[in-house]
Amino acid sequence: MHRFNCGNLESLKQEGIRESLLAFHKKWYSANIMELVVTGKHTLEYLEKWVTEMFSAVENKDVVEPNLGEPKHPFTHDNLSTLIRFKPIKDSDTIEI
């Protein structure tokens, strides 16, 4: 959460960005280094069926996870146990924390 940057349509139009994203996807988009969390009001059996249908096609490229240094996880000791709530307001792309 504290290390993720995001872009927009304008930033994606910059020279070479699309090609860089496609190369990143081709190299690193591998099932063996992904994790998925699913929550919902449906039964566990339904959620498992849905996840299997939607994600079983993700290729396992046997990628070795890179060492990105510490911390590995996006949450540090300083922001663990912090509850963040947000409510979407109509079609706004704004979040206040």
N, C-alpha and C positions, 0 to 999 in steps of 0.2 A: 504494500500500500504506500510506503514511503519511497519506493524506488521505481515506481511505474510512471512513465511519461505517456501522454496520449497526444494524438494529433487530430487533425480535421481534414476536410476535403482540400483545403488550400495547401496544407503541409504535404499531403500526398501527391500533389501536382508538381512538387520540386523534382528537378532532374535527377534520375537514378534511384529515387525512393522506391518506386514500384518494383524495379528489378532487384533491389536489395532485400525487400520484404519477401519476394518470391524465392530468392536464394536462401534466405533464412528459413523459410517454411520447408523448402526441399531438404535442407540439411538437418534441422532440429525437430520437425514435426513427427515425432515417433512415439508410439504407444508405450514403450518401455520406460520413458521418463516423464510420463504424464500422470496426473492424479485428477480424480473427479469426485465432487461432492454433489449429491442430489438430495433434495428435500421436497416433500410435497404432501398433499392430503390423501393421495392414493395409497393403495396397499403396497407393501414391499414387493409382492410378486409382480404387480403392474409396473412399478418403477424399474425393477430389474429387467423386465421384458423390454420396456421402452429404451433403457440405456443400452441394452444389448443390440437392439435394432439400430439405434442412432450412432453408436460408437465402435461397434465391432469391426468396421471397415478401416479404422485408423491403422495404418501400417506400422509394424514393429521393425524399425531399421537397426535395432541393437545399438543405438547411439549411446556413447559413454557420456554421462552427465558432466558438464564442465564444472570446474571448481571456480565459483564466482567470488570466493572469499567469504568472510563472515560479515553479517549474519547470512546464513543460507536462506532463512525464511524471511518474508517481508516484514514481520513484526519483530521488533526488538524488545528487550527487557523493559524499556521505558514505556512502550505502548501496549504491552500485554495487559489483559484484564480491563481493557477500556471498551466500553459499550458505545457504539456509534449507531445512531438511528437517523434515518432520513425518510422523508415523505415526498413522493413525486408530486409536483404541482402542474397539472395540465400537461402540456407538451413542452415543458421547459427542460433545457439541458443543463440546469444549474443544480449544484448540490451545496448545501451549507452544513458545515460540521462545527 
